[in-house]
Amino acid sequence: MKQLMLGNAAVARGLYEAGCGIISSYPGTPSTEITEEAAKFKDIYCEWAPNEKVALETAFGASLAGKRAFCAMKHVGLNVAADPLFTVAYTGVNAGLVIGVADDPGMHSSQNEQDSRHHAIAAKIPMLEPSDSAEALSFAKLAYEISEKFDTPVLLKMCTRISHSQSVVETGERAEYPVKKYEKNITKYVMAPANAVRRHPVVEERLKNIAAWAETSGINRIEKGSSKLGIITSSTCYQYAKEVFGDEANILKLGMVNPLPAKLIQDFAAGADKVVVIEELDPVIENFCKSLGINVHGKDMFPLCGEFSQNMIAHAFGRADKPVKKLDEAIPVRPPVMCAGCPHRGMFYALSKNKITVLGDIGCYTLGSAAPLSAMEMTLCMGASVSALHGFNKALGKESEGKTVGVIGDSTFCHSGFTGLATIAYNQSNSTVIILDNSITGMTGHQQNPSTGKNLYGEPAGKIDLEALVRAMGIKRVRIVDPYNIAECETAVKEELGVEEPSVIISRRPCVLLKEVKHSLPFHVDTEKCVSCKSCMKIGCPALAIKDGKANVDITLCVGCGVCRQMCKFGALKSSDEK
């Protein structure tokens, strides 16, 4: 059956049709929907892992046991999973093992713009890269064939545009594969040095065999054109090139981007007067071509940073004959902002008001760095707020200890905050960590995590007791505050920063967007009492504005959290049931 399908949904469908049995992932935009869509198939067991390293190790364990397995993550998550990734390349697999990674050119929802092809090259693992939803489905299935044929994990590289765009796919039936028998093999699976040194040559030979397979398998294809211009490309850039050149240019469309097909590229280049490599981010294909002695153009025509587009490619080639696609109307800037009623706002205001140095982390609360709160001064990677706070305070001592905190969300704390807090407790730095517990993984669209008490399917699950865990790690001072109560937040922060021992504040209130959260009546402004002091605007709530010189509440956004009322000294902000 043919249907329009999101790229991530197509991957999930491909996993289903390929007989995948186990999926363990960590949510990360733009990869999240792969696992959410796969969970709709009753034949696949799906779960959220605490982090990407655990997800890959779980998927490897399932593969070792004999079931086809998969895990998904975003590009920065692959960094977290790199430890098992590089070694599973040595061990190989039992049943097929596919690892989905989604890059984010343009950094729509990421803290960097890294190119995951480098991981594939460094780990010596084959990588497939689909250019539309149909290929996302077929490549997911092909990845298992390659995995089992060559005894290797396979990386399936998506990107924001492929993950989150729709195109036509043709679905098929699920293929069932018997569980492969697990056989004890110490020299293959125990990567002690004596065994690992024997496995490395196996990895190198395997990569040569995969490269030879890729030359003629059809995963990479040449599309003949009417001119002598040759374009080597993959992923979304293939779509853009086709839109600009149609059937005019000769195109070598790469579906496997590691290892690259040397002979196919050489033969293709030999038949062209000019060869141009079109690839987003780093010149991986371009450098490979140059290593073969082929004179190609690439980053001399295209930028290293950001996403490409049809217009960019047309402009680079001087194609004035191609109509430029543009919007007739300018779209107003719409910067991200914490939601009206966001439970983090009150805590961030308390920190900003008291001029506390805040080392931040990855999550929707990263928006605490935005004006007018401007309450976060560092964000590096998952869990770094806690570890960096320890190092910051060890470096500066009393100069920073009484006025610096680390903030981290509940999901991020479960991902990689434990170890940072362990070093604070173990090495006894005078550090205060604030866990922003909104009872969900908010940034990626409300996924469960080990502290919510529910699994991926919303069913009851094991629940980490954050207070008990923190105390068990050696933190004696633990307190819980309601972030809607600014005075309570201020008091807690001042008191914990005033003691000379490690401490944790848990700022606890569920995300306002959760379905089970009941909103209070919206507020309104008593214009006779409003003196236009704009104090309420200091919290940066999108439901508040100044109109006709007075504060104004957008009742379609306001959830009645009451934080703004605490800002007004004149009693001008009132609930809808108050006159």
PEJO-V768501 format. One line per field, one symbol per residue. ss: DSSP state (H for helix, E for strand, - for the rest). phi: phi as a letter, one per 20 degrees, with the letter a starting at -180 (. if undefined). burial: I if it has 24 or more other ideal C-beta (glycine too) atoms within 12 Angstrom, else O. A space follows every 50 residues. Layout:
BEGIN
ss = ???
phi = ???
burial = ???
END
This chain:
BEGIN
ss = -EEEEEHHHHHHHHHHH----EEEE------HHHHHHH------EEEE-- -HHHHHHHHHHHHHH---EEEEEEHHHHHH-HHHHHHHHHH-----EEEE EEE-------------HHHHHHH---EE----HHHHHHHHHHHHHHHHHH ---EEEEEEHHHH--EEEEE---------------HHHH---HHHHHHHH HHHHHHHHHHHHHHHH----EEE-----EEEEE-HHHHHHHHHHH----E EEE--EEE---HHHHHHHHH---EEEEE-----HHHHHHHH-----E--- ---------HHHHHHH---------------------------HHHHHHH HHH---EEE----HHHHHH--------E-----HHHHHHHHHHHHH-HHH H--EEEEEEHHHHHHHHHHHHHHHHHH----EEEEEE---E-----E--- ---E-----E-----HHHHHHH----EEEEE----HHHHHHHHHHHH--- --EEEEEE--------------EEE---------HHHHH----EEEE--E EEE-----------HHH-----EEE----
phi = .ebfbfgffffgfffffengdcccbcfafdegfgffffffefedecbeef bffffffffffffgfodfcbbcaegfffffefgfgfeffffmcdfgcdde cdecgnlfbbebcfdfffffffemcfcdcfdafffgffffffgfffgefd lbfcededbgfffdddbfcdecefeecffffecgbffeddefgfeffeeg gffffffffffffffcfnfdcddfcedeedcdbblfffffffffdlefee ceeedddbfeefffffffffecfbdcedbfmfeffgfffffeneecdaff dcffdnfebgfffgffemeffefeebefdfeffcffbffgngfeffffff ffgelefdedberffgffeffefldcdbbdbgnfgfffggfgfffdmffd gebccddbfffffffbegffffffffeleecdddeeedmaeffeomefbf dencegenegbgcfegffffffeoeeecbdceffdffffffffffffedd afbcddedafgfeffeeeeeffecdeffefdmfmffffemefedbdclnc fbdeffdfdmfnffgfeeedmeecffede
burial = OOOOIIIIIIIIIIIIIIIIIIIIIIIIIIIIIIIIIIIOIOIIIIIIII IIIIIIIIIIIIIIOIIIIIIIIIIIIIIIIIOIIIIIIIIIIIIIIIII IIIIIIOOIIIIIIIIIIIIIOIIIIIIIIIIIIIIIIIIIIIIIIIIOI IIIIIIIIIIIIIIIOIOIOIOOOOOIOOIOOOOOOOIIOIOOOOOOOIO OIIOOIIOOIIOIIIOIOIIIIIOIOOOIIIIIIIIIIIIIIIIIOOOII IIIIIIIIIIIOOIIIOIIOOIOOIIIIIIIIIIIIOIIOOIOIOIIIIO IIIOOOIIIIOIIIOIIOOOOOOOOOOOOOOOOOOOIIIIIIIIIIIIII IIIIOIIIIIIIIIIIIIIIOIIOIIIIIIIIIIIIIIIIIIIOOOOOOI IIIIIIIIIIIIIIIIIIIIIIIIIOOOIIIIIIIIIIIIIIIIIIIIII IIOIOIOOOOOOOIOIIOIIOOIOIOIIIIIIIIIIOIIIOIIIOIIOOO OIIIIIIIIIIIIIOOOOIOOIIIIOOOOIOOOOIIIIIIIIIIOOOOOI IIIOOOIIIIIIIIIIIIOOOIIIIOOOO
END
